[in-house]
Amino acid sequence: MHSGLQYILRLGLNRDTVSFSQLVKLVDQIGGDIVALDLVRTEEETTVRDLTVELPTEARLADLQTGLTQLSGVFIQNVSDRTFLMHLGGKIEIASKVQVKTRTDLAQIYTPGVARVVDAIAKDPSKAFQLTMKRNMIAIVTDGSAILGLGNLGAKAALPVMEGKAVLFKALADVDAFPICLETQNSDEIVETVQRLAPGFGGINLEDIAAPRCFDIERRLSQSLDIPVFHDDQHGTAVVILAGLINAARVVNKPLEDLRVVVAGVGAAGTAATELLLHRGIQDIVGYDREGPLVRGRRHPERPSWDEYAEKTNPHNRDGSLRDLLQGADCFIGVSSGNLLHPEDLAGMAPDAIAFLMANPIPEIAPEEAEHYVRVVATGRSDYPNQINNVLCFPGLFRGVLNVRARTITMGMKVAAAEALASVVKPQELGPEYIIPGVFNRQVAETVAAEVARAAELDGVARRVPPSVL
């Protein structure tokens, strides 16, 4: 399947010697698709057109350019990458909510009128939620140490991802969000910086911070701030996994609490997902990482979080290879690396098994292969059914958090988010290829927000209760 790499090639085409069918044949030969062929202008003997193509890999672009130059009457004037074009100048901007057209306007939004608002907030700091951007603003904080699947590339390289996340916050849940990319990977410095920035925000979304530091940073900030702190790579993934698993269990007609689960990859996402599944009642979970199964008593001095994980999981002290662990298991959750599994590993799983293959862009095993051995398959990719995508969680969750001005995010709120997300898939729609709604389903953010707000009130962390929550 194509990965969605789109390019625009501006071509000069001799009207007498070049046909559209030649272009179609060339693009098809290199495994691409023509998206559009738009007229730019007409000249005396040639036409200038923009050829938009989708190619499976970046290397195919060179093949296409070579093929075009070999066609008589074709001249390449310019080549553009559509993804890069969308990023020119960044993807977000600051826009004013008020107009400044008169002296009266100026006096009210700035000096001297603003002094009255300053005084009101100084006397009652909670009024900052009413009278400033704090009521609807999230900080997206990263150190660039774990960007997508690309690794530790630093703060500047992380900025396009944070901008994209800000766009999704606004588009899907009308939440304002601002990227904060920190030029440090020192946990103490990150914590101190966020603490100093916190007054201007209603919540903190930590993003792309590597494990195990992310655990310590989130814990310390959650303890020291009076606004929610949420590491999306951990908890956003966990919420969507639980939502998918709730519905997958219904498809295979097995009680959720009785599932025997193997988690491959005990990093940020694997740890958070396990904690959420345990809280929801699943008891038989075994974690597996590069040193093998996590078993009580087996120490990992460089990863104390693995020792803590082992104390909570693997109640039967199962040991052995990944294939051994999967014998009789009901569910495999992979948040690890591509091509980790072989078909024989899945062959010994329980009947009507479930596989969440979330390594990206290459899953732990090709979904087409996994389907021969398991009943339900989910991935982290958009070109297969059942995409486990954090965007299904964080916009709605933070919308709910801001609506009630929550102090923190509780386990109950995360479970509520997962159950709300699962509920968007109606019983009559549920099936092996539809256990989780699509990312453009407009009901998702609204449904998640409402249930998160309700859970915040039940858990006693809401400062404000809108009428719709009661």
VEXDREN-2710 file (C-alpha; in Angstrom, 1 decimal):
% VEXDREN-2710
k/r/px/py/pz
1/MET/0.0/0.0/0.0
2/HIS/1.2/3.5/-0.7
3/SER/2.5/5.6/2.2
4/GLY/0.9/8.8/0.8
5/LEU/4.1/10.6/-0.5
6/GLN/2.7/13.2/-2.9
7/TYR/4.7/15.4/-5.2
8/ILE/3.8/18.1/-7.6
9/LEU/5.9/18.3/-10.8
10/ARG/5.4/21.4/-13.0
11/LEU/5.9/20.2/-16.6
12/GLY/6.1/21.8/-20.0
13/LEU/4.4/19.5/-22.4
14/ASN/4.6/19.7/-26.2
15/ARG/1.0/19.5/-27.4
16/ASP/1.9/17.6/-30.5
17/THR/4.2/14.9/-29.0
18/VAL/3.0/14.2/-25.5
19/SER/-0.2/12.4/-24.6
20/PHE/-1.9/11.9/-21.2
21/SER/-1.8/8.2/-21.7
22/GLN/2.1/8.3/-21.8
23/LEU/2.1/10.0/-18.4
24/VAL/-0.3/7.5/-17.0
25/LYS/1.7/4.5/-18.2
26/LEU/5.0/6.0/-16.8
27/VAL/3.6/6.7/-13.4
28/ASP/1.9/3.2/-13.3
29/GLN/5.2/1.5/-14.2
30/ILE/7.0/2.9/-11.1
31/GLY/4.1/1.9/-8.9
32/GLY/2.5/5.4/-8.4
33/ASP/-0.8/7.0/-9.0
34/ILE/-1.8/10.2/-10.7
35/VAL/-3.8/12.4/-8.3
36/ALA/-4.3/15.4/-10.7
37/LEU/-3.1/17.0/-13.9
38/ASP/-3.9/20.7/-13.6
39/LEU/-3.5/23.3/-16.3
40/VAL/-1.3/26.3/-15.3
41/ARG/-1.0/28.1/-18.6
42/THR/-1.1/27.7/-22.3
43/GLU/1.8/28.8/-24.5
44/GLU/2.3/28.8/-28.3
45/GLU/3.4/25.2/-28.7
46/THR/3.3/23.8/-25.2
47/THR/1.0/23.6/-22.2
48/VAL/2.3/24.0/-18.6
49/ARG/0.7/21.6/-16.2
50/ASP/1.1/20.6/-12.6
51/LEU/1.3/16.8/-12.3
52/THR/0.4/15.6/-8.8
53/VAL/1.4/12.1/-8.1
54/GLU/1.4/9.7/-5.1
55/LEU/4.4/7.5/-4.9
56/PRO/5.1/4.5/-2.6
57/THR/8.7/5.7/-1.6
58/GLU/10.8/8.8/-1.9
59/ALA/13.3/6.9/-4.2
60/ARG/10.5/6.5/-6.8
61/LEU/10.6/10.2/-7.4
62/ALA/14.0/10.0/-9.0
63/ASP/12.7/7.2/-11.2
64/LEU/9.8/9.3/-12.3
65/GLN/12.0/12.3/-13.1
66/THR/14.3/10.1/-15.2
67/GLY/11.4/8.6/-17.1
68/LEU/9.9/12.0/-17.8
69/THR/13.2/13.4/-19.2
70/GLN/13.3/10.4/-21.6
71/LEU/9.8/11.3/-23.0
72/SER/10.1/13.5/-26.1
73/GLY/8.5/16.9/-25.6
74/VAL/8.5/16.9/-21.7
75/PHE/10.4/19.5/-19.7
76/ILE/10.5/19.5/-15.9
77/GLN/10.3/23.0/-14.6
78/ASN/9.9/22.4/-10.9
79/VAL/9.4/19.6/-8.3
80/SER/7.6/20.2/-5.0
81/ASP/6.9/17.9/-2.1
82/ARG/3.3/18.5/-0.9
83/THR/4.1/17.7/2.7
84/PHE/6.9/20.3/2.8
85/LEU/4.6/22.9/1.1
86/MET/2.0/22.4/3.9
87/HIS/4.8/23.2/6.4
88/LEU/6.1/26.4/4.8
89/GLY/6.1/29.1/7.5
90/GLY/4.7/26.6/10.1
91/LYS/1.1/25.3/10.5
92/ILE/-0.2/27.5/13.3
93/GLU/-0.5/31.2/14.1
94/ILE/-1.8/33.5/16.9
95/ALA/-5.1/35.2/16.2
96/SER/-6.8/37.9/18.2
97/LYS/-10.3/37.3/19.5
98/VAL/-11.0/41.0/19.8
99/GLN/-10.7/44.0/17.4
100/VAL/-8.7/47.1/18.1
101/LYS/-10.3/49.9/16.0
102/THR/-10.8/52.8/18.4
103/ARG/-9.1/54.4/21.4
104/THR/-11.9/52.9/23.6
105/ASP/-11.0/49.4/22.4
106/LEU/-7.3/50.1/23.2
107/ALA/-8.2/51.4/26.6
108/GLN/-10.3/48.3/27.5
109/ILE/-8.0/45.6/26.2
110/TYR/-4.8/47.2/27.4
111/THR/-4.0/50.1/29.6
112/PRO/-5.7/51.5/31.6
113/GLY/-8.7/49.1/31.5
114/VAL/-6.6/45.9/31.9
115/ALA/-5.4/47.0/35.3
116/ARG/-8.9/46.3/36.8
117/VAL/-8.7/42.7/35.4
118/VAL/-5.2/42.3/36.8
119/ASP/-6.4/43.4/40.2
120/ALA/-9.3/41.0/40.1
121/ILE/-7.0/38.0/39.3
122/ALA/-4.6/39.1/42.0
123/LYS/-7.4/39.0/44.6
124/ASP/-8.8/35.7/43.3
125/PRO/-6.4/33.7/41.1
126/SER/-9.2/31.3/40.0
127/LYS/-10.5/34.2/37.9
128/ALA/-7.6/33.6/35.5
129/PHE/-9.7/30.7/34.1
130/GLN/-12.5/33.2/33.4
131/LEU/-10.6/36.2/32.2
132/THR/-7.5/34.9/30.3
133/MET/-6.6/32.3/27.7
134/LYS/-5.9/29.9/30.5
135/ARG/-9.5/28.6/30.3
136/ASN/-8.8/27.0/26.9
137/MET/-5.0/26.7/26.5
138/ILE/-2.9/23.6/26.6
139/ALA/0.9/23.6/26.6
140/ILE/2.4/20.9/24.3
141/VAL/5.8/20.3/25.9
142/THR/8.6/18.2/24.5
143/ASP/12.4/17.8/24.6
144/GLY/12.6/16.0/21.3
145/SER/14.1/12.9/22.8
146/ALA/11.6/10.4/21.3
147/ILE/10.0/12.0/18.2
148/LEU/7.5/9.6/16.6
149/GLY/9.4/6.5/15.6
150/LEU/12.5/8.6/14.6
151/GLY/14.2/8.8/17.9
152/ASN/16.2/11.5/19.7
153/LEU/16.4/14.4/17.2
154/GLY/16.2/17.4/19.5
155/ALA/13.8/20.3/20.2
156/LYS/13.9/22.0/16.8
157/ALA/13.2/18.8/14.9
158/ALA/10.2/18.2/17.2
159/LEU/8.5/21.5/16.4
160/PRO/6.6/20.3/13.3
161/VAL/5.1/17.4/15.3
162/MET/4.0/19.8/18.1
163/GLU/2.5/22.2/15.6
164/GLY/0.6/19.4/14.0
165/LYS/-0.8/18.4/17.3
166/ALA/-1.9/21.9/18.0
167/VAL/-3.8/21.9/14.7
168/LEU/-5.6/18.7/15.7
169/PHE/-6.5/20.1/19.2
170/LYS/-8.2/23.1/17.5
171/ALA/-9.8/21.3/14.6
172/LEU/-11.2/18.4/16.6
173/ALA/-12.1/19.9/20.0
174/ASP/-11.7/23.7/19.7
175/VAL/-8.8/23.5/22.2
176/ASP/-6.1/26.1/21.9
177/ALA/-2.6/24.6/22.2
178/PHE/0.9/26.0/21.9
179/PRO/4.1/24.1/21.2
180/ILE/6.9/24.4/23.8
181/CYS/10.1/22.7/22.6
182/LEU/12.8/22.7/25.3
183/GLU/16.5/22.8/24.5
184/THR/17.3/20.4/27.4
185/GLN/16.9/16.8/28.2
186/ASN/17.7/17.1/31.9
187/SER/14.6/16.0/33.9
188/ASP/15.2/18.6/36.6
189/GLU/15.4/21.5/34.1
190/ILE/12.3/20.3/32.2
191/VAL/10.3/20.1/35.5
192/GLU/11.4/23.5/36.6
193/THR/10.7/25.1/33.3
194/VAL/7.2/23.7/33.0
195/GLN/6.5/24.7/36.6
196/ARG/7.4/28.3/35.7
197/LEU/5.3/28.3/32.5
198/ALA/2.2/26.7/34.1
199/PRO/0.3/29.8/35.2
200/GLY/-0.7/30.6/31.5
201/PHE/-2.1/27.1/30.8
202/GLY/-5.1/25.0/31.8
203/GLY/-3.2/21.8/31.2
204/ILE/0.1/20.3/30.2
205/ASN/0.4/17.7/27.4
206/LEU/3.9/16.1/27.5
207/GLU/4.9/14.7/24.2
208/ASP/7.7/12.7/22.7
209/ILE/9.8/12.5/25.8
210/ALA/11.8/9.2/26.1
211/ALA/11.3/6.5/28.7
212/PRO/12.1/6.1/31.5
213/ARG/12.6/9.9/32.1
214/CYS/9.0/10.6/31.0
215/PHE/7.7/8.7/34.0
216/ASP/9.6/10.8/36.5
217/ILE/8.9/14.1/34.8
218/GLU/5.1/13.4/34.6
219/ARG/5.0/12.2/38.2
220/ARG/6.8/15.3/39.6
221/LEU/4.8/17.7/37.5
222/SER/1.5/16.1/38.5
223/GLN/2.4/16.4/42.2
224/SER/3.6/20.0/42.0
225/LEU/1.0/21.6/39.6
226/ASP/-2.7/22.3/40.1
227/ILE/-3.5/21.6/36.5
228/PRO/-3.6/18.3/34.7
229/VAL/-0.4/16.8/33.3
230/PHE/-0.8/14.1/30.6
231/HIS/1.9/12.3/28.7
232/ASP/0.1/11.4/25.6
233/ASP/2.6/8.8/24.4
234/GLN/1.8/6.9/27.6
235/HIS/-1.8/7.5/28.5
236/GLY/-3.3/8.5/25.1
237/THR/-2.1/5.3/23.6
238/ALA/-3.3/3.4/26.7
239/VAL/-6.8/4.9/26.5
240/VAL/-7.2/4.0/22.8
241/ILE/-5.8/0.5/23.4
242/LEU/-8.3/-0.1/26.1
243/ALA/-11.2/1.2/24.0
244/GLY/-10.2/-1.1/21.2
245/LEU/-9.8/-4.0/23.5
246/ILE/-13.3/-3.5/25.1
247/ASN/-14.9/-3.8/21.6
248/ALA/-12.5/-6.6/20.4
249/ALA/-13.5/-8.6/23.5
250/ARG/-17.2/-8.2/22.5
251/VAL/-16.5/-9.3/18.9
252/VAL/-14.8/-12.5/20.1
253/ASN/-17.4/-13.0/22.9
254/LYS/-14.9/-13.2/25.7
255/PRO/-15.2/-11.3/29.1
256/LEU/-12.7/-8.5/29.1
257/GLU/-11.5/-9.4/32.6
258/ASP/-10.7/-13.0/31.6
259/LEU/-8.4/-12.1/28.7
260/ARG/-4.8/-13.4/28.9
261/VAL/-2.6/-10.6/27.5
262/VAL/1.0/-10.4/26.3
263/VAL/2.5/-6.9/26.0
264/ALA/5.6/-6.6/23.8
265/GLY/7.5/-3.4/24.5
266/VAL/7.5/-2.2/28.1
267/GLY/8.3/1.4/27.5
268/ALA/6.0/4.5/28.0
269/ALA/3.0/3.2/26.0
270/GLY/3.3/-0.5/27.2
271/THR/3.6/0.5/30.8
272/ALA/0.7/2.9/30.8
273/ALA/-1.5/0.5/28.8
274/THR/-0.8/-2.3/31.3
275/GLU/-1.7/-0.1/34.3
276/LEU/-5.0/0.9/32.6
277/LEU/-5.9/-2.7/31.7
278/LEU/-5.1/-3.8/35.3
279/HIS/-7.3/-1.0/36.6
280/ARG/-10.1/-2.1/34.3
281/GLY/-9.9/-5.7/35.8
282/ILE/-7.6/-7.7/33.4
283/GLN/-5.4/-9.7/35.7
284/ASP/-3.3/-12.0/33.5
285/ILE/-0.8/-9.7/31.8
286/VAL/2.8/-10.6/30.9
287/GLY/5.3/-7.9/29.7
288/TYR/8.1/-8.8/27.3
289/ASP/11.0/-6.6/26.3
290/ARG/14.4/-7.0/24.7
291/GLU/15.7/-8.9/27.8
292/GLY/12.8/-11.3/27.8
293/PRO/9.7/-11.7/30.0
294/LEU/9.5/-9.4/33.1
295/VAL/9.4/-11.8/36.0
296/ARG/9.3/-11.1/39.7
297/GLY/12.8/-11.4/41.2
298/ARG/14.7/-10.8/38.0
299/ARG/16.4/-7.4/38.4
300/HIS/17.1/-4.7/35.8
301/PRO/19.4/-2.1/37.5
302/GLU/19.2/0.2/34.5
303/ARG/15.4/0.0/34.2
304/PRO/13.9/0.1/37.7
305/SER/10.5/0.7/36.0
306/TRP/10.7/-2.9/34.7
307/ASP/11.1/-4.2/38.2
308/GLU/8.0/-2.2/39.3
309/TYR/6.1/-3.5/36.3
310/ALA/7.0/-7.2/37.1
311/GLU/5.7/-6.7/40.7
312/LYS/2.2/-5.9/39.3
313/THR/2.0/-8.4/36.4
314/ASN/2.7/-12.0/35.4
315/PRO/0.8/-13.6/38.2
316/HIS/1.8/-17.1/37.1
317/ASN/5.5/-16.2/36.6
318/ARG/5.5/-17.2/33.0
319/ASP/8.9/-17.3/31.3
320/GLY/10.5/-18.3/28.0
321/SER/10.4/-16.9/24.5
322/LEU/7.8/-14.7/23.1
323/ARG/6.3/-17.7/21.2
324/ASP/6.2/-19.5/24.6
325/LEU/4.3/-16.7/26.2
326/LEU/1.8/-16.5/23.3
327/GLN/0.8/-20.2/23.7
328/GLY/-2.9/-20.0/24.8
329/ALA/-2.9/-16.2/25.1
330/ASP/-6.0/-14.3/24.1
331/CYS/-4.4/-11.1/23.1
332/PHE/-1.1/-9.7/21.9
333/ILE/-0.4/-6.0/22.3
334/GLY/2.7/-4.9/20.4
335/VAL/4.2/-1.5/21.1
336/SER/7.7/-2.6/20.2
337/SER/9.4/-3.0/16.8
338/GLY/8.7/-4.1/13.3
339/ASN/8.9/-7.7/12.2
340/LEU/9.1/-9.0/15.8
341/LEU/6.7/-11.9/15.2
342/HIS/6.6/-14.9/12.9
343/PRO/3.3/-16.6/11.8
344/GLU/4.2/-19.6/14.1
345/ASP/4.2/-17.3/17.1
346/LEU/0.5/-16.5/16.6
347/ALA/-0.4/-20.1/15.6
348/GLY/-0.5/-21.2/19.2
349/MET/-2.7/-18.5/20.6
350/ALA/-6.2/-19.2/21.9
351/PRO/-9.1/-19.5/19.4
352/ASP/-10.5/-16.1/18.4
353/ALA/-7.4/-14.3/19.4
354/ILE/-6.7/-10.5/19.2
355/ALA/-3.6/-8.9/17.9
356/PHE/-2.8/-5.2/18.3
357/LEU/0.2/-4.6/16.0
358/MET/1.2/-1.1/16.8
359/ALA/4.8/-0.8/15.8
360/ASN/5.0/2.0/13.2
361/PRO/5.5/2.2/10.3
362/ILE/6.3/-1.5/10.1
363/PRO/4.1/-3.6/12.4
364/GLU/5.3/-6.6/14.4
365/ILE/4.0/-8.8/11.7
366/ALA/2.2/-7.9/8.5
367/PRO/-1.5/-7.7/9.3
368/GLU/-2.3/-9.8/6.2
369/GLU/-0.3/-12.7/7.7
370/ALA/-1.8/-12.2/11.2
371/GLU/-5.3/-12.5/9.9
372/HIS/-4.8/-16.2/9.2
373/TYR/-4.3/-16.9/12.9
374/VAL/-6.3/-14.3/14.9
375/ARG/-9.8/-13.0/14.7
376/VAL/-9.3/-9.2/15.3
377/VAL/-6.3/-7.2/14.1
378/ALA/-5.5/-3.6/14.9
379/THR/-2.5/-1.5/13.9
380/GLY/-1.1/2.0/14.4
381/ARG/-1.4/2.7/10.6
382/SER/-4.0/4.6/8.7
383/ASP/-4.0/2.2/5.7
384/TYR/-5.5/-0.7/7.6
385/PRO/-8.7/-1.1/9.6
386/ASN/-8.8/-0.5/13.3
387/GLN/-6.2/2.2/13.6
388/ILE/-5.1/2.7/17.3
389/ASN/-4.4/6.5/17.1
390/ASN/-3.8/8.9/20.0
391/VAL/-5.8/11.5/18.1
392/LEU/-8.9/9.6/19.2
393/CYS/-8.1/10.5/22.8
394/PHE/-6.3/13.7/23.5
395/PRO/-8.6/16.3/21.9
396/GLY/-11.7/15.1/23.6
397/LEU/-9.9/14.3/26.9
398/PHE/-8.5/17.8/27.2
399/ARG/-11.8/19.4/26.1
400/GLY/-13.4/17.6/29.0
401/VAL/-10.6/18.6/31.4
402/LEU/-10.9/22.3/30.4
403/ASN/-14.7/22.3/30.6
404/VAL/-14.6/21.4/34.3
405/ARG/-11.2/23.1/35.0
406/ALA/-9.9/19.8/36.5
407/ARG/-6.9/19.8/38.8
408/THR/-5.5/16.5/37.6
409/ILE/-6.3/13.5/35.5
410/THR/-7.4/10.4/37.4
411/MET/-7.4/6.8/36.4
412/GLY/-11.2/7.0/36.5
413/MET/-11.1/9.7/33.9
414/LYS/-8.9/7.7/31.6
415/VAL/-11.2/4.6/31.9
416/ALA/-14.1/6.9/31.2
417/ALA/-12.4/8.2/28.1
418/ALA/-11.8/4.6/26.8
419/GLU/-15.3/3.5/27.5
420/ALA/-16.7/6.6/25.8
421/LEU/-14.5/6.0/22.8
422/ALA/-15.6/2.4/22.6
423/SER/-19.3/3.4/22.8
424/VAL/-19.0/5.5/19.6
425/VAL/-19.0/2.2/17.7
426/LYS/-22.6/1.0/17.9
427/PRO/-23.5/-2.7/18.5
428/GLN/-24.9/-3.1/15.0
429/GLU/-21.6/-1.7/13.5
430/LEU/-19.2/-3.7/15.6
431/GLY/-17.1/-6.4/13.8
432/PRO/-13.6/-7.7/13.4
433/GLU/-12.7/-4.8/11.1
434/TYR/-14.5/-2.1/13.0
435/ILE/-13.7/-2.0/16.7
436/ILE/-12.6/1.6/17.0
437/PRO/-14.0/4.7/15.3
438/GLY/-12.1/6.6/12.6
439/VAL/-10.1/9.7/13.4
440/PHE/-12.5/11.9/11.5
441/ASN/-15.6/10.7/13.3
442/ARG/-17.0/14.0/14.8
443/GLN/-18.8/12.2/17.6
444/VAL/-15.5/11.1/19.2
445/ALA/-14.2/14.3/20.8
446/GLU/-17.7/15.3/22.0
447/THR/-18.4/11.9/23.5
448/VAL/-15.0/11.6/25.2
449/ALA/-15.2/15.1/26.6
450/ALA/-18.6/14.6/28.2
451/GLU/-17.6/11.4/29.9
452/VAL/-14.2/12.7/31.1
453/ALA/-15.9/15.8/32.6
454/ARG/-18.4/13.6/34.3
455/ALA/-15.7/11.3/35.7
456/ALA/-13.7/14.4/36.9
457/GLU/-16.8/15.5/38.9
458/LEU/-17.2/12.0/40.4
459/ASP/-13.6/11.8/41.3
460/GLY/-13.7/15.2/43.0
461/VAL/-11.1/16.9/40.9
462/ALA/-13.4/19.3/39.0
463/ARG/-13.3/23.0/40.0
464/ARG/-16.4/23.8/37.9
465/VAL/-19.4/21.6/36.9
466/PRO/-21.1/22.7/33.7
467/PRO/-24.9/21.9/33.6
468/SER/-24.3/19.2/31.0
469/VAL/-22.1/17.3/33.4
470/LEU/-24.7/17.1/36.2
END
